[in-house]
Amino acid sequence: MEIIDNQNEIINFQKIAKNIQPSPGEIPDIIGLDIYGETISLLGEVCGDHIIYLDFKKRFNLDERIKQADLTDRIEVSNRLKQLKNKAGILLSDVSGHSITDYLLNAMLHQAFLVGANYELSLYGEITLDLFETINQRFHKSSSIDKFITMIYGEIHNNGDFRFVSAGHPLPLIFSNEWNRVVNIDDLNLTSYPPIGTLPSESNIDKELSGNLLGFKERYSINNLNVMGKGDILVLFTDGFMETRNGECNYIAEKLERQLIKVKHLKARDIFLSIKEDFINYCGTPDDDATMIIIKKV
């Protein structure tokens, strides 16, 4: 019987994880926007946070899809595809747990989302909420009750509009360049749904075949933020920035705004790096993976 080499298995797992990490070239290049994001990871390449960037015009052959839609008189699909040239999609997820193998859930989400996105762009010319309903239902079937994923997926237009869906994830923040502060968005009635996989989808056609004692998740809806002007900064992040030192240090609430005031004039990458340094200096060595994505309107 062959003895499993645990160390080699871990190294192999890390190689697989590295291959689905976003490369610098995947960061969207959209006129009017400056975007940069990074994860402060506890375990190197393998971590509980994950980013997927969609620069639609770089990742997908939009022109060929538009051509095919026009040839088949699918005018609405063609128009939606054309709009994607001025947009970027960003998915940020956070798996419960800190072990190396917890990253498997992120790998599953990565593949499911990109396969679904490719299919939906060809069929509908956009990524629909049905994709996330399907992903939620699949994860509910295949993951245990104590293993789940919080997720935010949004599309940012170069005019500053941000449309997103949130599944148990911290809501984004907007820093106003004009007012020199973080804008209060609490009165915008933004909606966040349960984490991916915790409840089956109410809209799933097969829901009657798998009853659930805890009930069902309502159908996802889209949140809209359209308050970004020149110099404003949209911030996406995971709860590692809010719960360091066993929840004693909340950098987002206690320090982020002051740091943004100091560095708002910088490029997105430099803004992130300054926040990363300030975060570690203020909260100490993180005890959870922490990810932040900076989107600056220029």
Long-range contacts (C-beta under 8 A, 24 or more apart in sequence): 10-100, 13-46, 13-100, 13-101, 13-103, 14-44, 14-45, 14-46, 16-107, 17-45, 17-46, 17-103, 17-107, 18-45, 20-50, 20-107, 20-110, 21-45, 22-51, 22-52, 22-53, 26-53, 26-55, 26-58, 26-59, 27-53, 27-55, 28-53, 28-54, 28-55, 28-58, 28-88, 28-89, 28-90, 29-55, 29-58, 30-55, 30-86, 30-87, 30-88, 30-156, 30-158, 31-86, 31-158, 32-158, 32-159, 32-160, 32-297, 32-298, 33-88, 33-156, 33-158, 33-295, 33-296, 33-297, 33-298, 34-267, 34-268, 34-294, 34-295, 34-296, 34-298, 35-88, 35-90, 35-156, 35-268, 35-293, 35-294, 35-295, 35-296, 36-267, 36-268, 36-269, 36-271, 36-272, 36-293, 36-294, 37-90, 37-92, 37-236, 37-272, 37-291, 37-292, 37-293, 37-294, 38-272, 38-276, 38-291, 38-292, 39-289, 39-290, 39-291, 40-240, 40-276, 40-279, 40-280, 40-286, 40-289, 40-290, 40-291, 41-289, 42-98, 42-286, 42-287, 42-288, 42-289, 43-98, 43-100, 46-100, 46-103, 47-103, 47-289, 48-94, 48-95, 48-96, 48-97, 48-98, 48-102, 48-103, 48-106, 48-288, 48-289, 49-92, 49-93, 49-94, 49-95, 49-106, 49-238, 49-240, 49-289, 49-290, 49-291, 50-91, 50-92, 50-93, 50-94, 50-95, 50-103, 50-106, 50-109, 50-110, 51-90, 51-91, 51-92, 51-291, 51-293, 52-89, 52-90, 52-91, 52-110, 52-113, 52-114, 53-88, 53-89, 53-90, 54-88, 54-89, 54-90, 54-91, 54-117, 55-88, 56-84, 56-85, 56-87, 56-88, 56-89, 56-121, 57-84, 57-85, 60-84, 60-118, 60-121, 65-121, 65-122, 65-125, 68-122, 69-125, 74-125, 76-125, 77-123, 77-124, 77-125, 78-125, 79-125, 80-124, 80-125, 80-126, 81-121, 81-125, 81-126, 84-121, 84-125, 84-126, 86-157, 86-158, 86-159, 87-155, 87-156, 87-157, 87-158, 88-155, 88-156, 89-117, 89-127, 89-153, 89-154, 89-155, 90-153, 90-154, 90-155, 90-156, 90-236, 90-293, 90-295, 91-151, 91-152, 91-153, 92-151, 92-152, 92-153, 92-169, 92-236, 92-237, 92-238, 92-291, 92-293, 93-149, 93-150, 93-151, 93-152, 93-169, 93-196, 94-149, 94-150, 94-151, 94-169, 94-238, 94-239, 94-240, 94-289, 94-291, 95-147, 95-148, 95-149, 96-146, 96-147, 96-148, 96-149, 96-195, 97-147, 98-288, 98-289, 102-147, 105-139, 105-143, 105-147, 105-149, 106-149, 108-139, 108-142, 109-135, 109-139, 109-149, 109-151, 109-196, 112-138, 113-153, 127-153, 127-155, 129-165, 129-219, 129-220, 129-221, 129-222, 132-165, 132-167, 132-220, 133-201, 133-203, 133-204, 133-219, 133-220, 135-196, 136-167, 136-196, 136-197, 136-199, 136-200, 136-201, 136-217, 137-200, 137-201, 137-204, 137-206, 139-196, 139-197, 140-197, 140-198, 140-199, 140-200, 140-201, 141-210, 142-197, 143-197, 145-198, 147-197, 148-195, 148-196, 148-197, 148-198, 149-195, 149-196, 149-197, 150-195, 150-196, 150-238, 150-239, 151-195, 151-196, 152-236, 154-236, 156-234, 156-295, 160-226, 160-227, 160-228, 160-229, 160-232, 160-297, 161-224, 161-225, 161-226, 161-228, 162-224, 162-225, 162-226, 162-228, 162-234, 162-295, 163-222, 163-223, 163-224, 163-225, 164-222, 164-223, 164-225, 165-193, 165-220, 165-221, 165-222, 165-223, 166-190, 166-191, 166-192, 166-193, 166-223, 167-192, 167-193, 167-194, 167-195, 167-196, 167-220, 168-192, 168-193, 168-194, 168-195, 168-196, 168-198, 169-195, 169-238, 170-237, 170-238, 170-239, 170-242, 170-252, 172-225, 172-234, 172-235, 172-236, 173-234, 173-235, 173-237, 173-252, 173-256, 174-225, 174-227, 174-228, 174-232, 174-233, 174-234, 174-235, 175-232, 175-233, 175-235, 175-257, 175-260, 175-264, 176-227, 176-229, 176-232, 177-229, 177-230, 177-231, 177-232, 177-233, 177-264, 178-229, 178-231, 178-232, 180-261, 180-264, 181-257, 181-261, 182-256, 182-257, 182-260, 183-227, 185-225, 185-227, 188-223, 188-225, 190-223, 190-225, 191-221, 191-223, 193-217, 193-218, 193-220, 228-297, 229-297, 230-297, 230-298, 231-264, 231-296, 231-297, 231-298, 232-296, 232-297, 233-260, 233-264, 233-271, 233-294, 233-295, 233-296, 233-297, 234-294, 234-295, 234-296, 234-297, 235-260, 235-292, 235-293, 235-294, 235-295, 236-292, 236-293, 236-295, 237-290, 237-291, 237-292, 237-293, 238-289, 238-290, 238-291, 238-292, 239-288, 240-286, 240-288, 240-289, 240-290, 240-291, 241-279, 241-290, 241-292, 243-288, 244-279, 244-283, 244-284, 244-286, 244-287, 244-288, 244-290, 245-283, 245-284, 245-287, 246-287, 249-282, 249-283, 249-284, 251-279, 251-282, 251-283, 254-282, 255-279, 255-282, 267-296, 268-294, 268-295, 268-296, 269-294, 271-296
